[in-house]
Amino acid sequence: MGIDFLEILSAFIVLFAVIDILGSIPIIVDLRNKGNKINATQASVVSFVILIAFLFVGKALLGLFSVDISSFAIAGSFVLFMIAIEMILGVTIFKHDSPSGASLVPIAFPLVAGAGSFTTLLALRAEYETINIIIGLTLNIALVFIVLKLTNQVERLIGETGIYVLKKFFGIILMAVAIKLFTNNVANLAG
């Protein structure tokens, strides 16, 4: 099929909601306030490499456990649904228990390239052409780079209320995507 603008836009929006770099601004600011230096280039490149690698070897990795992409997408839809619940209701379900660090941990992994984004990539792969996912991911990583580079300015520009509204809005979109992934892949398994 090739490049499809709607698939790119959908992949971008879903990954944007899952990666939630704007919602991570308070965490990034807190890390900087604690004296951690964050290298935007390093964090972005490492995140991109991890996510691209998982996009291509994730299916083979699942094959080792005899799990098909539709089953993984259904499981992933539950993870995405729970992340959406966190975003909408402001509750914490997933524990971020990685040791604090700078560019690599926790920014590149698990903040940007974490369980949610891994699940999302494989779930998207069950729905979209790989090239469209890569373009959507590349656009997201470019946005991650910009936000990491300009964290203080973005925080001042959007403000706490803006970040709050974005988090709720993308939480609802993510919930709808989770439901769509679930229903489409249940149909794939049944048919």
Protein Blocks (a to p, Z undefined) as FASTA:
>chain_A
ZZafklmmmmmmmmmmmnommlmmmmmmmmmmnopacdfklmmmmmmmmmmmmmmmmmmm
mmmnopafklmmmmmmmmmmmmmmmmmnopafbdcfbdcdfklmmmlpmklmcfklmmmm
mmmmmmmcfklmmmmmmmmmmmmmmmmmmmmmmmmmnommlmmmmmmmmmmmmmmmmmmm
mmmmmmmmmZZ
